[in-house]
Amino acid sequence: MVESATQLGAFGLREQPFAPTADPSYFYASPDHKSCLLRLWGTIDERHGIAVVFGNYGTGKTTLLRKLMVGMAADPEKYNTAVVGSPIPSWTSFALFESIIHQFGLTPENRSFVSYMECLNQYLLDNRHRVSTLIIDDAQNLNKRGQLELLRLVQNLETPQHKLLNLILFAQLEWTPILRAAPNFAQRINMTYTLEPLQLNEVRRFIQFRVAHARGGVDGASLYEDDAIEMIHAYAEGNPRVIVMLCRNALLFAAQIGKERVDQDIVLHTIEKTTVPDPERTARARAAVAADTAMKPQMPAAAAPAPAPAMTPVSIAPAIAAAPRKAHSNNDEANRMLLNAARAKRKG
């Protein structure tokens, strides 16, 4: 894509650091995610049975899932894994069972519950030398008692030494009332973990890690200014998916107007032009940077430079709209406009 090429060329990036997919190579091990991943591996390797990872939308559950899958795929002699990506809420328990059987690659002789259970049980016994794990993403879609009862029955298969099947579930927090209403299943959960939003320092490291990775290991601290990161954190409320979206769109705007770094004015424009309108969150993002500015020591009046005009969404729009014509032009007027845009400072 032309836009991607512009970003890569302008900032020394080998690839898009903020792609909207859960790429395991861009997994940033925050203390929270690292702790969760270590506990999951412990549950899996020790064959403890059922584990549930909770988290709001965009907190990194699918990225953790794919990180697990990469680790398991690297040792197929040890790990035997099936994944149900996103069960459909209207599924019956039998439809869920069919999906599980299909993901393990099984072909029962008859299309019946008994035939499926016998087939799965024999398969797990034949593979008892391997760690068999069923992973379900978007488990909050399993909102019927029959679905949870099926999972309980499937996971109950065991030898005297250990469970034959691990069950790892990734779910929204909204699933907790469903679990409380099914104590026969909930009491068999051996580990739960709730992912929390990233704190400001972790957001900074998260962004720098992704930029550095996309640059082939080169320092990623120079691309996003501190006040831009503060605004991103305040608006996203520490949600990794929203952070990635803002960073990606802000990077595109910066490339379009010829800026070498992403500052708070670029981020504010990104928020106001590329997100669902939310005045409260936008105001919170503005306030976070304003409060930080007020706490910083001010320059002596005699030494303070004259304030430059702020790059507001109104003043930045013409530069962005005209950018495709200016990017490769030697016209003095075009260069002057780009220079003025690059020199614009954040609002007071």
Secondary structure, DSSP 8 states (H G I E B T S, - for coil): -HHHHHHHHHHT-SS-TT-SS--GGG----HHHHHHHHHHHHHHHTT--EEEEE--TTSSHHHHHHHHHHHHHT-TTTEEEEEE----TT--HHHHHHHHHHHTT---SSSSHHHHHHHHHHHHHHTTTSEEEEEESSGGG--SHHHHHHHHHHHT-B-SSSBS-EEEEEE-GGGHHHHHT-HHHHTTEEEEEE-----HHHHHHHHHHHHHHHTTS---TTSB-HHHHHHHHHHHTT-HHHHHHHHHHHHHHHHHTT-SSB-HHHHHHHHHHHS---HHHHHHHHHHHHHHHHHS----TTT------B--HHHHHHHHHHHHHHTT---HHHHHHHHHHHH-B---
